[in-house]
Amino acid sequence: MQKECPELGEFCEILLSIVNDEPFPDNKLARFLHVLETESESVAMFSYKAKDTVFMECYAELLHGVEDLADKIYYDEALKDAFSMDDVKYRNLLKTAANRVRETQLIAKLKKDWKRRVGYDDPISWSVDKSTPISVMVPEEEKEQAKNLFETLRDQKRDRNLIEAALAYLPNASFVDSLGDQEKIDAAFSKKIVKQYSRILVDVNAVRDALKENGFDSPDTWYGDPDVDLFVEKLANAEYSKEGGASKRLQQEIDAMSAQEAKDLLKRLVLKYVDVGMALMMKEEE
């Protein structure tokens, strides 16, 4: 302020002493009133110019690219005591505030592009609507990039490098085109949530409903949750054992086999599946 309006130097010094709660003798008050009277035009002009003109002129290099949001930065909470700060400290805080605004702008750009491509505000909204964790749609080789994308869309406080990485990845994310294809969504759900029980739990919508009805009400967290895996296993066991279920059908197929066919099948199963071998070993111990 003193640099822009040198005639207000004494006025600024007295203001600063007031802010710092320093003694304010009568002679200082008299000088303060004198400056107000003699430099009233400069005081008034500076008051009008301070935020819009002087602020922009003094700190143009720190506000590059966010000039249209300078007003928001000017009133940033971290800068509220600017008048009593030294210039170095103020510049550091201003730089941080401006970077925060830049990052917010980048995230807003990312969210806009995501909404345009996917049709949902964020990954969680998609997961809830589709009753499928969006992470099951991501190929293994893109797992880390997608994770950063999802976290950036959810978190407003992200490092600029991570935001820019998410912006660069989104146009090339191979899974995005599949997010509107229900057949591919169901296939991914079956492969990564139902897993080895997909031959038994063929109705993926029934699995989804059962999960939600039993307290698993956040589809975006289902993938990789051991409690979900355990619940799906219980569903499969119940479906397998029920009247007219897969176990009954398999018994009928075994009954129709010759003794040699049954033995050959059992040998193949013992070689391939440890559970079958363990079951036979336990039978021997009975």
Disulfide bonds with the S-S distance in Angstrom:
none
